[in-house]
Amino acid sequence: MIRKRTLIPILLLSSTTALAKPPPDDQAPKPLLELRDKLFEAGKESALRDMPRFRPLCDADGYPLVGNLVRKTDLFQPSQFCAQVRERESKA
């Protein structure tokens, strides 16, 4: 007698990426919001050259601790900076 087998697909999510959403600005620490403003002023190239200065914008795993700003201008956002941090730290 042949037994029927049933496959049950399971989706596994990493809790780190599922919880990686930064808090709203009214709940984020003021020094981090000020540092985010300095990141905007510095621009991509300068921020990446001075990565230790802006590293506090990201948590220990490299995910942003502050949210992005929606503007019509093309600003280097904290999420983009933290993605670069994750990439560089994974290579190290």
N, C-alpha and C positions, 0 to 999 in steps of 0.2 A: 504494500500500500504506500503510495506517495503522499508525503505531507506537504501541504501548501505552506509557503513562507510569505510573510508580508514584510515588505520593506517600509520603514518609517523614516522619511527624510527629517533630519534635524538641522536647524540653522544655529551655528555657534557664533556668538558675537563676543568680541573682546570688550570687557567692561571699561577699559581705558578709553577706547575710541568712542564708545557709546556715551560716556560721561564727559567727553572733552569739550562740551559747550561752555564758553566763558560766561561769567555772570553779567547781568545788565550793568550799565555804567553807574547807576545809583547804588549798586552793591559792591562795586570794585573799589579797592583802596585808591585814595586820591593820588599818592605818589606814583602808582602805576599808570593812572590816567595822564598824569603830567609827563611821564616817560614816553607814553604812546604819542603824545603831541610832539615830543622831541624826535621820535622816530619819523613822524611825518615830515618834520622840518629837515631832517638829515637826508632823507631819500635812500634809495636802495643801496647804491654803491658805498656811500659813507657808513650806513648802518651795518653793512656786512663787514666792512673793514674794522669797525669798532664793535664787534659782536659782544664782547664781555659787558660793555656799557648797557646794552639793550637786552641782555640775556634774562634779567628778572621779569621780563614780559611773558616768559614761558615757564611752565611748571617743570618738575624734574624730568618728565618724559618728553618735554619739548612741545607741549600744547599750550596755546595762548591762555593767559589769565585775564585778559581784557578783550573786549569785542572789537570788531572792525567798525570803521565809520563809513557810512554810505554818503559819498560825495560824487559830484559829476567829474571831478578831476581824478586823475589816475595816481592815487597815493600808494606808497608801499605799506601794506597793511600788516598788523601784528600776526595774522594767520600766515601770511607769506613769509614773514621773518622767522616764525617758529618752525615752519616747514623746512627752511634752510638750516635751522639749528638741528632739527631731527636728522636731516640728511648728513650734515657734517659730523654729528656725534655718532651716528651709526657706522661711519667709515673709520672712526678713531678706535 
